[in-house]
Amino acid sequence: MVDEIYDRQYQAGRQDLHAGIDRAVARFGRAVAAVFRVQQRIHFAAPWDERRFRRMN
């Protein structure tokens, strides 16, 4: 009886832990993706863009 109660609590705790880890990894992934989107936007809006350079010459 005590073992069953312990096992149920242990399994519930593991599920909560895994859900928390999943949320943290997902949040980190979204943050990294946002950084890459910003870097890409900056790269393509750079003043030394090749198309702008061609128009100036």
C-alpha positions as protocol buffer text, in pm:
chain_id: "A"
residue {
  index: 1
  type: MET
  ca { x: 0 y: 0 z: 0 }
}
residue {
  index: 2
  type: VAL
  ca { x: 272 y: 247 z: 97 }
}
residue {
  index: 3
  type: ASP
  ca { x: 474 y: 145 z: -208 }
}
residue {
  index: 4
  type: GLU
  ca { x: 177 y: 213 z: -437 }
}
residue {
  index: 5
  type: ILE
  ca { x: 123 y: 559 z: -290 }
}
residue {
  index: 6
  type: TYR
  ca { x: 494 y: 635 z: -319 }
}
residue {
  index: 7
  type: ASP
  ca { x: 500 y: 511 z: -679 }
}
residue {
  index: 8
  type: ARG
  ca { x: 198 y: 723 z: -777 }
}
residue {
  index: 9
  type: GLN
  ca { x: 353 y: 1035 z: -627 }
}
residue {
  index: 10
  type: TYR
  ca { x: 689 y: 955 z: -788 }
}
residue {
  index: 11
  type: GLN
  ca { x: 532 y: 908 z: -1132 }
}
residue {
  index: 12
  type: ALA
  ca { x: 330 y: 1229 z: -1099 }
}
residue {
  index: 13
  type: GLY
  ca { x: 644 y: 1415 z: -998 }
}
residue {
  index: 14
  type: ARG
  ca { x: 834 y: 1276 z: -1296 }
}
residue {
  index: 15
  type: GLN
  ca { x: 554 y: 1383 z: -1531 }
}
residue {
  index: 16
  type: ASP
  ca { x: 564 y: 1736 z: -1389 }
}
residue {
  index: 17
  type: LEU
  ca { x: 942 y: 1744 z: -1420 }
}
residue {
  index: 18
  type: HIS
  ca { x: 933 y: 1629 z: -1782 }
}
residue {
  index: 19
  type: ALA
  ca { x: 659 y: 1878 z: -1867 }
}
residue {
  index: 20
  type: GLY
  ca { x: 868 y: 2156 z: -1713 }
}
residue {
  index: 21
  type: ILE
  ca { x: 1174 y: 2052 z: -1910 }
}
residue {
  index: 22
  type: ASP
  ca { x: 968 y: 2041 z: -2231 }
}
residue {
  index: 23
  type: ARG
  ca { x: 837 y: 2392 z: -2167 }
}
residue {
  index: 24
  type: ALA
  ca { x: 1188 y: 2523 z: -2096 }
}
residue {
  index: 25
  type: VAL
  ca { x: 1331 y: 2368 z: -2412 }
}
residue {
  index: 26
  type: ALA
  ca { x: 1043 y: 2502 z: -2620 }
}
residue {
  index: 27
  type: ARG
  ca { x: 1086 y: 2852 z: -2475 }
}
residue {
  index: 28
  type: PHE
  ca { x: 1461 y: 2841 z: -2541 }
}
residue {
  index: 29
  type: GLY
  ca { x: 1399 y: 2725 z: -2898 }
}
residue {
  index: 30
  type: ARG
  ca { x: 1156 y: 3011 z: -2961 }
}
residue {
  index: 31
  type: ALA
  ca { x: 1407 y: 3261 z: -2822 }
}
residue {
  index: 32
  type: VAL
  ca { x: 1686 y: 3128 z: -3043 }
}
residue {
  index: 33
  type: ALA
  ca { x: 1457 y: 3135 z: -3347 }
}
residue {
  index: 34
  type: ALA
  ca { x: 1365 y: 3497 z: -3272 }
}
residue {
  index: 35
  type: VAL
  ca { x: 1733 y: 3591 z: -3252 }
}
residue {
  index: 36
  type: PHE
  ca { x: 1803 y: 3429 z: -3589 }
}
residue {
  index: 37
  type: ARG
  ca { x: 1504 y: 3608 z: -3746 }
}
residue {
  index: 38
  type: VAL
  ca { x: 1636 y: 3942 z: -3621 }
}
residue {
  index: 39
  type: GLN
  ca { x: 1988 y: 3866 z: -3743 }
}
residue {
  index: 40
  type: GLN
  ca { x: 1855 y: 3772 z: -4084 }
}
residue {
  index: 41
  type: ARG
  ca { x: 1649 y: 4092 z: -4102 }
}
residue {
  index: 42
  type: ILE
  ca { x: 1955 y: 4299 z: -4009 }
}
residue {
  index: 43
  type: HIS
  ca { x: 2168 y: 4118 z: -4266 }
}
residue {
  index: 44
  type: PHE
  ca { x: 1926 y: 4180 z: -4551 }
}
residue {
  index: 45
  type: ALA
  ca { x: 1870 y: 4543 z: -4450 }
}
residue {
  index: 46
  type: ALA
  ca { x: 2243 y: 4620 z: -4433 }
}
residue {
  index: 47
  type: PRO
  ca { x: 2359 y: 4941 z: -4605 }
}
residue {
  index: 48
  type: TRP
  ca { x: 2632 y: 4749 z: -4787 }
}
residue {
  index: 49
  type: ASP
  ca { x: 2369 y: 4540 z: -4961 }
}
residue {
  index: 50
  type: GLU
  ca { x: 2490 y: 4447 z: -5308 }
}
residue {
  index: 51
  type: ARG
  ca { x: 2176 y: 4576 z: -5485 }
}
residue {
  index: 52
  type: ARG
  ca { x: 2212 y: 4921 z: -5333 }
}
residue {
  index: 53
  type: PHE
  ca { x: 2580 y: 4926 z: -5422 }
}
residue {
  index: 54
  type: ARG
  ca { x: 2498 y: 4859 z: -5788 }
}
residue {
  index: 55
  type: ARG
  ca { x: 2251 y: 5149 z: -5801 }
}
residue {
  index: 56
  type: MET
  ca { x: 2507 y: 5391 z: -5661 }
}
residue {
  index: 57
  type: ASN
  ca { x: 2766 y: 5313 z: -5932 }
}
